[in-house]
Amino acid sequence: MSGLTANPLIGRMADAVTQAGGTAVLTEIPEMFGAEQLLLVRAENEAVFHRLTRVVNRFKRYFLDHGEPVSENPSPGNIAGGITTLEEKSLGAVQKGGLSNVVDVIDYGHIATRTGLTILEAPGNDAVSTTALAAAGVTLTLFSTGRGTPLGSPVPTMKIASNSALAAAKPGWIDFDAGMVLTHGMDAAASALLDRIIAVASGEPACNERNDERSIGIWKRGVTL
């Protein structure tokens, strides 16, 4: 469901930020496997194209070097939710980057410095990827979820529920109900989410801040999916 509601909605927010002269950062490289072409064709120039290719291929090699098949990235939760292939998952995930050109690709631990859409090298693990975003200079994270999580990083981490049932069941965890996309349309949902983002950016606490959930995850040796 995230691929139909929360992820494209987050993509709208990424586009709104970049069009206003800000920086949006997309990470979780394994979530791009099989759909990286959709980002490569938007590379601002040849150098960015080659850096993104290098990062994606390096991550695939990282999996293989640790005996992990690249094609089995969907988690048990993804499969239970109806995803059947790596490509299905990735086609949904890359929508979080919106439609803007990719202006930069940075390695894990580096800081995003350019306005526009930047791709950050980090694994798909929730705590590790959100920590990497904070370390890259991100001041607010949008995190789509179809099953719910109390996750929080060192910065405000807004959980965007892919469906209204989840938002109703876990209101203490969820900051925005992207099920609104199905009931009110993408434009109305985007306007409402942008209002919530502005409120949080202006000091209203996100759920993770109210719950004092601020986890840090470091990319360790060995395979991290």
HUFENRA-V945019 format. One record per residue. N is the residue number from 0. RES is the residue in one small letter. NEAR is the number of other C-alpha atoms within 10 Angstrom. D_FIRST is the distance of its C-alpha to the first C-alpha in Angstrom with 2 decimals. Layout:
[[N;RES;NEAR;D_FIRST] [N;RES;NEAR;D_FIRST]]
//
This chain:
[[0;m;17;0.00] [1;s;25;3.82] [2;g;20;5.33] [3;l;16;5.29] [4;t;25;6.27] [5;a;33;7.71] [6;n;28;8.89] [7;p;25;10.65] [8;l;29;11.87] [9;i;24;13.39] [10;g;23;14.80] [11;r;24;16.51] [12;m;22;18.06] [13;a;26;19.25] [14;d;23;20.89] [15;a;18;22.44] [16;v;17;23.95] [17;t;19;25.34] [18;q;14;26.69] [19;a;11;28.48] [20;g;12;30.14] [21;g;14;28.09] [22;t;21;26.43] [23;a;27;22.77] [24;v;24;22.16] [25;l;23;19.37] [26;t;25;19.72] [27;e;23;18.45] [28;i;26;20.22] [29;p;26;18.95] [30;e;23;15.40] [31;m;23;17.16] [32;f;24;18.90] [33;g;18;18.74] [34;a;19;17.50] [35;e;19;20.33] [36;q;13;22.10] [37;l;14;19.84] [38;l;21;21.28] [39;l;19;24.72] [40;v;12;25.42] [41;r;16;25.00] [42;a;23;27.48] [43;e;15;30.16] [44;n;14;32.95] [45;e;10;34.00] [46;a;13;34.39] [47;v;20;30.80] [48;f;20;29.69] [49;h;14;31.82] [50;r;18;30.77] [51;l;24;27.07] [52;t;17;28.02] [53;r;13;30.18] [54;v;19;27.63] [55;v;19;24.97] [56;n;14;27.70] [57;r;14;29.26] [58;f;20;26.11] [59;k;18;25.86] [60;r;15;29.54] [61;y;17;29.00] [62;f;19;26.65] [63;l;13;29.16] [64;d;12;32.10] [65;h;11;30.74] [66;g;10;30.09] [67;e;16;26.30] [68;p;12;24.89] [69;v;18;22.72] [70;s;13;20.61] [71;e;10;19.46] [72;n;20;17.41] [73;p;21;14.15] [74;s;13;14.78] [75;p;9;15.20] [76;g;11;12.25] [77;n;16;10.04] [78;i;12;11.93] [79;a;10;11.70] [80;g;13;7.93] [81;g;11;8.72] [82;i;16;9.37] [83;t;13;13.00] [84;t;15;14.53] [85;l;21;15.15] [86;e;19;14.83] [87;e;17;11.28] [88;k;25;10.38] [89;s;21;12.91] [90;l;19;12.07] [91;g;20;8.85] [92;a;26;11.01] [93;v;25;14.01] [94;q;25;12.58] [95;k;27;13.40] [96;g;26;16.95] [97;g;22;17.02] [98;l;18;19.72] [99;s;21;22.81] [100;n;19;25.28] [101;v;24;25.33] [102;v;19;28.63] [103;d;23;28.98] [104;v;27;27.96] [105;i;21;29.24] [106;d;15;29.89] [107;y;17;28.84] [108;g;17;31.02] [109;h;15;31.83] [110;i;16;31.45] [111;a;23;29.71] [112;t;12;32.56] [113;r;14;31.59] [114;t;17;29.98] [115;g;22;26.95] [116;l;29;24.05] [117;t;24;25.06] [118;i;24;23.50] [119;l;26;24.41] [120;e;25;25.13] [121;a;27;23.57] [122;p;22;21.73] [123;g;18;18.17] [124;n;16;19.54] [125;d;19;18.29] [126;a;18;21.82] [127;v;21;23.44] [128;s;25;21.18] [129;t;31;21.24] [130;t;25;24.98] [131;a;28;25.48] [132;l;28;23.94] [133;a;20;26.36] [134;a;17;29.18] [135;a;19;28.48] [136;g;15;29.18] [137;v;19;25.79] [138;t;13;26.49] [139;l;20;23.03] [140;t;21;19.75] [141;l;21;16.22] [142;f;21;13.94] [143;s;27;10.15] [144;t;20;9.18] [145;g;22;6.83] [146;r;16;10.20] [147;g;18;12.72] [148;t;17;15.76] [149;p;16;19.10] [150;l;20;19.42] [151;g;27;21.80] [152;s;26;23.76] [153;p;21;27.22] [154;v;21;25.81] [155;p;26;23.64] [156;t;27;20.10] [157;m;26;17.72] [158;k;28;14.57] [159;i;28;11.71] [160;a;32;9.43] [161;s;27;5.79] [162;n;23;7.06] [163;s;18;10.74] [164;a;13;11.71] [165;l;19;11.35] [166;a;24;13.17] [167;a;12;15.79] [168;a;11;16.33] [169;k;16;16.87] [170;p;14;18.38] [171;g;15;20.67] [172;w;23;18.06] [173;i;25;15.63] [174;d;24;17.04] [175;f;25;14.69] [176;d;24;12.13] [177;a;33;9.69] [178;g;24;8.99] [179;m;22;12.26] [180;v;21;10.93] [181;l;13;10.46] [182;t;11;13.78] [183;h;11;15.92] [184;g;13;14.77] [185;m;19;14.08] [186;d;13;17.77] [187;a;13;18.16] [188;a;23;15.20] [189;a;21;16.62] [190;s;14;20.03] [191;a;15;19.16] [192;l;22;17.48] [193;l;18;20.47] [194;d;12;22.77] [195;r;17;21.27] [196;i;21;21.59] [197;i;11;25.15] [198;a;13;25.95] [199;v;18;24.92] [200;a;14;26.68] [201;s;9;29.66] [202;g;9;29.97] [203;e;14;27.77] [204;p;16;26.42] [205;a;25;22.78] [206;c;23;21.77] [207;n;25;22.65] [208;e;17;26.04] [209;r;12;26.73] [210;n;14;25.98] [211;d;14;27.96] [212;e;16;25.25] [213;r;17;26.35] [214;s;16;25.91] [215;i;16;27.37] [216;g;14;26.56] [217;i;14;28.86] [218;w;17;28.24] [219;k;8;30.81] [220;r;6;32.61] [221;g;10;31.05] [222;v;14;27.57] [223;t;15;24.68] [224;l;21;21.30]]
//
